[in-house]
Structures are given as structure tokens and as C-alpha cells.
Amino acid sequence: MGDRGAGRAFIGSFTSAGGRGIVAAEVDPRTGALTETGAGDAVPDPSYLAAGPTAEGGPVLYAVSETAQGTVAAYDIAGPLPRPICAPVAVCGDAPTHLAVAGGHLLTANYGSGSVTVLPLAADGTPLPASAVLRHEGTGPDPARQLAPHAHQVLPDPSGRWVLSVDLGTDSVRICSLDAERGELTLHGETALPPGTGPRHLAFHPAGRHAYVLGELEPTVTLCRWDAAGGALEPVGERRLFPDSSDGPAYPSAPVVSHDGRHLWAAVRGTDTIAVLALDETGEKAEAVASVPCGGHWPRDLTLDPAGTRLYAANERSGDVTWFDLDPATGIPHRAGSLAVPAASRVIFV
């Protein structure tokens, strides 16, 4: 795997915890090192970022504002710093934690209200008022975290036919169809996961036939078959993230799958580690092979660079982004550097 220029990076953060909003950085194509070029705090707590193309050309950067009355913001990134292209738009939900672009719409997962919001996108990438809000229902066995639905992630499947939402509060993943003309979500099915695992995020295998659902309340990953034709997610196994049980309290946050489908990584808060799992040729079996320090404290997110040769951990409580070179044979990350970013929560390459 050779290096390719990763272009630019943008880093979300929690302004309520000392963050400076969205931090822009240049990426050294040889070493992967990040160099900050500036920051902007147009909205509070832009904790999660995504990018999407517009009908008129260049990419637009999107951010949730993870606040009680949540909003989304859109940015022009043609210049040195992200420039807001419109006023923040309400998501009609509380504490949005994740967003994605699908079918000409912006989707948000609203943790506080346990819902998913659909916002149409104009030709220039501007989000329009919400066209639909799909509210989750259900509970889980954890009395502290699962008394109500808590949608934590929403994303399109690799085929583009379905939208999946991962709910920590109900121990389930919902599969929906998106009507691109009307901007409406219709529930197609719901997959139950092991009770009390608190699913947070999932990641697809590059072949598109398997998905890996990371639990937050238990340090496990649920391995699933994905049928894009029928829109069906079928659990086929569960694995703990560590080779042994000596790591102590653990709160996983973000799964990442290698471009070749051989490795699965997971950021784990509490232990402040990156778990490394080897996937078999089918993508249906996983073996925990290592756990390495994340380079800081409380890794909220983990990102693979466009070349697939490095991992970037957004360490929220230590206030840094740490990057790692990846051994192509073993998948073991090796720390290569870090950039101070107070209350870092998400890294994205554009």
C-alpha cells in the first residue's frame, strides 16, 4: 500500500469543553502529519462531521451541533477555513451525534430524542428544513442508559438502497428506505442485537456483504451478514474486543474496517486503546489479536486515511489527534505523531 496525498483534514470538537469548533489542517502526503491552518466556531459543539458533493461542483462540509435543540451547519471549504454557507438548520431532535449524506438528503441521528431526521439538500449543498423525522421506540435492560431510544448513528448501506440507524437505547439496528423525491423514511425492518450491548456505530466490510456493530455498553462487536437485495441484517456471531479480559472498564466508540477487508479496528474509551481484530476471508469471523494505546485519553472517534495506511484517533479528553502507521500484514497500529486539538471528537479527510 503506497502513500497518496490525503489532501486536507477537518476536526470537530466540543466547544462546551474548551474546543475551538472545526479545526482545519493540512496533511503531509509522505508522513500523514497534520498541521493546523486555523479554526472556526460558527456553531457550538460541532462534534461530528461529514462531507458530500453538490450538484454544482465542489464538496460541502456538514456538521451537527450536538446541543439540546440540535442543528446542522454547512460549510464551503474552497478557502483556507470552513465558511458557513447558511444559517444553522434545526433537526427537530435533541443532541444529534452523527450525520450522513444519502440520496440528495442530509440525515442526522439524534441521540437525545431517539430519532432520525431527513433534510433535503439544495443544489448548492444547503440543507433545507426537515422533511421527515422517524422516531425510534423501545428500551433496553440497562437502567442508566437504556430507558429510552438513543439513535447514535445513521448511514446509507454500500448499495445506496437502504438507510441504517444504530440505536444504543434499544439494542437494535433499524433498516429504512428513503424516498428521495418526498424526503421520507419508511421503516423496512429492525434487527435485534444482544441485550445490554448498547450498539453505537457499525461499519461495513468493503465487499458489502457483512457489517460489524460495535457495542458501547459491552466491549463487543456483533458480526452480521448484510443482504442488500432484501435489506436484511442478520447477526451471525459476537466477539469481545480484547484477547483477554484484563483490560478493565471499556466503552468502545468507533469501528473501522481496512480497505482490503482483513482487519477491524475499534477505538475504546476507558482503556484508551485501539483494539485490533483479524477478519477471515469470508468477513464472517473475527479474532482479537492486539490492543494498543490510543496515544491519549478517551478516543471518541477513529478514522482511516484515504490511502488506508494510517489511523487517526480523536482523543477527546486529552485534547489531541494522534495518528498511527499501520502494519499491512498484521494491522497493528504504530504511533507516528499527534496534533493538539482541545476536546477533539471527529477527523474527516476531504
KAJO-V160392 format. One record per residue. SS is DSSP state (H for helix, E for strand, L for the rest). D_LAST is the distance of its C-alpha to the last C-alpha in Angstrom with 1 decimal. Layout:
ss/d_last
SS/D_LAST
SS/D_LAST
This chain:
ss/d_last
L/19.9
L/18.8
L/15.9
L/13.1
L/10.8
L/7.8
L/6.5
E/5.6
E/6.2
E/7.8
E/11.1
E/13.4
E/17.2
L/20.7
H/22.3
H/25.5
H/25.5
L/24.7
L/21.0
L/19.5
L/17.2
E/13.5
E/13.0
E/10.5
E/10.6
E/10.5
E/10.4
L/13.7
L/13.3
L/16.9
L/17.3
L/14.0
L/15.2
E/13.4
E/14.9
E/14.7
E/14.6
E/15.7
E/15.8
E/16.8
L/19.0
L/19.4
L/20.1
L/21.7
L/20.3
L/16.7
L/16.8
L/14.2
E/10.8
E/9.2
E/7.2
E/9.3
E/10.5
E/13.6
L/16.9
L/16.9
E/13.8
E/10.4
E/7.9
E/9.2
E/8.5
E/11.5
E/13.6
E/17.0
E/19.8
L/21.8
L/25.1
L/28.5
L/27.9
L/24.3
E/21.9
E/18.4
E/16.6
E/14.1
E/12.3
E/11.7
L/9.0
L/10.6
L/12.7
L/12.8
L/12.7
L/11.7
E/14.7
E/16.3
L/17.2
L/20.0
L/22.1
L/21.2
E/22.5
E/24.8
L/24.1
L/27.8
L/27.4
L/27.5
L/24.9
E/21.8
E/20.0
E/17.4
E/15.7
E/14.3
E/14.2
E/17.1
L/19.5
L/18.5
E/18.8
E/17.2
E/19.0
E/19.7
E/21.8
E/24.3
L/25.9
L/28.8
L/30.1
L/29.3
E/27.7
E/24.9
E/24.1
E/23.0
E/21.7
E/21.6
E/18.9
L/20.2
L/19.2
L/17.1
L/15.2
L/17.7
E/19.0
E/22.7
E/25.4
E/25.6
E/27.3
E/28.2
E/28.4
E/29.4
E/31.3
L/31.8
L/35.3
L/36.8
L/37.2
L/37.2
L/39.7
L/38.1
L/40.0
L/37.6
L/34.2
L/35.2
L/37.7
L/35.3
L/32.2
L/28.8
E/25.9
E/23.1
E/20.4
E/19.9
E/18.0
E/18.7
L/20.4
L/19.2
L/21.8
L/20.5
L/24.1
L/24.1
E/22.6
E/23.4
E/24.0
E/24.9
E/27.7
L/28.8
L/32.0
L/33.3
L/32.4
E/31.0
E/28.2
E/28.6
E/27.8
E/27.6
E/27.4
E/25.5
E/27.5
L/24.9
L/27.6
L/29.1
L/26.1
E/28.2
E/27.8
E/30.8
E/31.6
E/32.2
E/33.0
E/32.6
E/32.6
E/34.5
L/33.3
L/35.6
L/37.0
L/35.9
L/32.7
L/30.5
E/27.6
E/24.3
E/21.4
E/21.4
E/19.4
E/20.3
L/21.5
L/19.7
L/23.0
L/22.8
L/26.3
E/26.0
E/24.3
E/24.6
E/25.3
E/25.2
E/28.0
L/27.8
L/31.6
L/32.5
L/30.6
E/30.5
E/28.4
E/29.8
E/29.4
E/29.4
E/29.9
E/27.9
E/29.7
L/27.4
L/30.5
L/32.3
L/29.5
E/31.2
E/29.9
E/32.7
E/32.9
E/34.5
E/34.4
E/33.5
E/32.7
E/32.7
L/29.9
L/32.2
L/34.7
L/37.3
L/38.0
L/38.3
L/34.9
L/36.1
L/34.5
L/31.0
E/28.4
E/25.5
E/22.2
E/19.4
E/19.8
E/17.6
E/18.9
L/18.5
L/17.4
L/21.1
L/22.4
L/24.7
E/23.4
E/22.6
E/21.5
E/22.2
E/21.8
E/25.2
E/26.3
L/29.9
L/30.1
L/26.9
E/26.1
E/23.8
E/25.9
E/25.7
E/27.2
E/28.1
E/27.9
L/30.6
L/30.3
L/30.8
L/28.0
L/30.8
L/32.0
E/30.4
E/32.0
E/31.1
E/31.3
E/30.0
E/28.8
E/27.3
E/26.7
L/23.3
L/23.7
L/24.4
L/25.7
L/24.6
E/21.3
E/19.9
E/16.7
E/15.7
E/12.4
E/12.4
L/10.1
L/9.0
L/12.4
L/14.3
L/16.2
E/15.3
E/15.4
E/14.3
E/16.8
E/16.6
E/20.3
L/21.3
L/24.9
L/24.8
L/21.9
E/19.6
E/16.6
E/18.2
E/16.8
E/18.9
E/19.6
E/20.7
L/24.0
L/23.5
L/27.0
L/27.4
L/24.0
L/25.1
E/22.5
E/23.7
E/22.6
E/21.1
E/20.3
E/19.2
E/18.0
E/20.1
L/18.3
L/21.1
L/21.0
E/17.5
E/16.6
E/13.1
E/10.1
E/6.6
E/3.8
L/0.0
